[in-house]
């Protein structure tokens, strides 16, 4: 049950980061096996904190940034920059961090959330962002509508949430075009991420092979030196 899973995750969080609002560099791994889920590995990183709340160290913001940078700097990862639709993406710190480690945008995909909170009159700007007309990323943008806190409290199922999400985009005057273009909903995002991951792995294999060869050469040279030392 999801409630049992949530309870176990909380126990693991307390064990790693303590009670309160601390962070840890250690991962809590959750493996989901099902023929109905995409073959993906996702790492959920904490949001960037600007002001420490009660129970947090004063440098919590710097700690979180260092943690995020550790993961997004890895060339084998695809970075998902998640931004609420009602926030000016040009001022988003997460996007700026992604640009620092991926200046060409080869590994960065923008994800806009909470489209239902967009102020009236700004819908066309959101459409332009998702269509990659504002801040260009080579992998572009997607937009999704996830369950809100009230939905979670009322135990809205994932199936119902996905049905509601699709209905929202289908009926929206502005955002329906994004659905038609394949830039909206969680299921479409899951398919896109699977394709992106396979493509990224294929592009990374030659560099990974070269790294393995270099490490193997270094290991052989070290072994040769050990052998010569024993002869003397």
Secondary structure, 3 states (H helix, E strand, C coil): CHHHHHHHHHHHHHHHHCCCCCCCCCCCCCCCCCCCCCCCCCCCCCCCCCCCCCCCCCCHHHHHHHHHHHHHCCCCCCEEEEEECCCCHHHCHHHHHHHHHCCCCCCEEEEEECHHHCCCCCHHHHHHHHCCCCCCCCCCEEECCCCCHHHHHCCCCHHHHHHHHHHHHHHCCCCHHHHHCCCECHHHHHHHHHHHHHHHHHHHHHHHHHHHHHHHHHHHHHHHHHHHHHHC
